[in-house]
Amino acid sequence: MSYKIEFDAEKHIYAVDGVRVPSVTEILRFLSVDTAASAAPWMRAQAAEIGTAVHEATVLYDYVGFDEELYDGIVLPYIKGYHDFKRDYRIKDYILTEEKITNGAYAGALDRLVMLDRKPTILDFKSGTTVDPRKEVGQVYGYAKILADNRFLGYTHYSDFAGMIVRLKRDGSYQAIYRDLQRGRIFFEHCRELNDLITEDKKHGNRIAGA
């Protein structure tokens, strides 16, 4: 089924066929453990800016390769890590890059989809150190579920995909970690159930049933 996806980047809000839907990260907000939450606002904003810049730089790298003069000094170490990751895993081409995807119920932005060891593998890049691993595993499951619901490439079940978190570090190194999508399903679906319950409650004026 084909969907029309609209994304408000400023508010980070998705709409599918004109109807507001939650994002994968919004659903998983209950698992967020942000150790920087008590930091000054400017520090949080700076971290977010770096994360965005790193993602944009990885896309640039995919098109033009590694040239130190093309990258900002802050971003450069992360790109060195990205360069090493692609080299070590012998990645030349991606199936999807920075793709907005949805199954009609929720949506998200998939960093990359690549074939590794003959299995379509979801890559999610991280440049920070404060994301809860339970949220990470739930996130890659959410993307796998969307792809499976859309029968992408003919695959029909989330377990047909693999999920990998690639942590790009400011010292120029990287860490690639496979995540268990079956475990991710447990966290994601429970969070989704809670999100739906809260959404429904808000529709009724924040009244708790039976209160």
HELIX and SHEET records of a PDB file:
HELIX    1   1 VAL A   24  ILE A   27  1                                   4    
HELIX    2   2 LEU A   28  LEU A   31  5                                   4    
HELIX    3   3 PRO A   41  VAL A   64  1                                  24    
HELIX    4   4 GLU A   68  LEU A   70  5                                   3    
HELIX    5   5 LEU A   76  ASP A   88  1                                  13    
HELIX    6   6 PRO A  133  ASP A  149  1                                  17    
HELIX    7   7 PHE A  152  GLY A  154  5                                   3    
HELIX    8   8 TYR A  158  ASP A  160  5                                   3    
HELIX    9   9 LEU A  181  LYS A  203  1                                  23    
SHEET    1   A 3 ILE A   5  ASP A   8  0                                        
SHEET    2   A 3 ILE A  13  VAL A  16 -1                                        
SHEET    3   A 3 VAL A  19  VAL A  21 -1                                        
SHEET    1   B 5 LEU A  96  THR A 102  0                                        
SHEET    2   B 5 ALA A 107  LEU A 116 -1                                        
SHEET    3   B 5 LYS A 119  LYS A 126 -1                                        
SHEET    4   B 5 ALA A 162  LEU A 168  1                                        
SHEET    5   B 5 TYR A 174  ARG A 179 -1                                        
END                                                                             
